[in-house]
C-alpha cells in the first residue's frame, strides 16, 4: 500500500511543477504594478523604481523564476508585501478556517444527499423523487454569493436567529488554544462548551450556503448509480434468496453504487475549495480564499502563488484519498492499475 502511495505522489510531481510555472507566469501577467502600489499614489518615478529594485522586480523574468523555485526548495513561499509576514505562516494559520467550513459542509451534504438519492432511486417517478429533483435544482440554480447574502439577510437581519457574519467567532470570545486550528475540535478539547457553541453558530450560515449548492451533484449521482445497481442481476438474486430489503439495499446495492459517488465527492470537494473564496468574502471568513483575493487586488505575488500551490497539493492528496477509498469500498479495485 505504501509503495502505491509513494508511486502516486511521485506521479503527481509533474502536475505540481506545471502549477508552479503557470502560476508564476499568470501572476506576472496581472494588470498593475506592485512597486507603484506599495510606493503610494504620491510617489515619484524614482521612488517607484527604487521599490521595484527592492522587490527584485527589475530582474529578468527567468531570473525571478529560478529565485522563486530556489526559495520553494527551501520551503520558503516568500513574504506577503501587504502584511509583512511569511506566506507559509499565514497560509497555515488560515487554512484550518477554510477546511473546517468545507469539511463540515461536505459531511452535511453527504448526510442529506446520499439518503435522498437512495430513496429517490428506490421509488423513481414518485412524489419523493420529484421533490428531490426540485430541491437539488433549486439549490444549484442561484450563485453561492446570492444564497449566502439571502441567508444572512433573512436569518441575521430580519429574524435575528443567526450571529453577525463577521468571522469565526463573536468578538467577545477569544480563540481556543490551538491544537488543530479547527475551532470546534479545539474548543471541545479545551472543554469550553460556550466557546464551542459560539464557534458552531458562526459556521451555520456559511456551511448552509455551501451545502445547499453541492447537494445536487451528490444526490443526482447517488440516484443514478443506485438505479443502475438495483437493476443488476446480483441484486435480483439477493432478493430472490430471501434477504431483507434493507440488507439488499445497503449491503449489496449501496456499497456497489458508492464508487461513482466517491468520484463525485472528490470533484465536489475540489470545487468547494475553489468556491469557498466567494463564501469567505460574503461572511467575512478569515480563510485562505479571502487571503488570496486580498493579495490579488494588491498585486501581491507571493500569497497568490502560495495559495495556488497549496490548492494543488490539496488536490493531489484528495485524489490519493479517493483512490484509497475505492479499495475500502470494493477490494477488487486495484489502484496500482
Buried (B, 14 or more C-beta within 10 A) or exposed (E): EEEBEEEBEEEBEEEBEEBBEEBBEEBEEBEEBBBBBBBEEEBEEEBBBBBBEEBEBBBEEEEBBEEBEEEBEEEBBBBBBBBEEBBBEBBEBBBBBBBBBBBBBBEBBBEBBBEBBBBBBBEEEEEBBEEBBEBBEEBBEBEBBEBBBEBBEEBBEEEEEBBBBEBBBBEEBEEBEEEEBBBBBBBBBEEBEEBBEBBBBBBBBBBBBBBBBBBBBBBBBBBBBBBBBBEBEEBEEBBEEEBEEEEBBEEBBBEBBBBBBBBBBBEBBBBBBEBBBBBBBBBBBBBBBBBBBBBBEBBBBBBBBBBBBBBBEBBBEBBBBBBBBBBEBEEEEEBEE
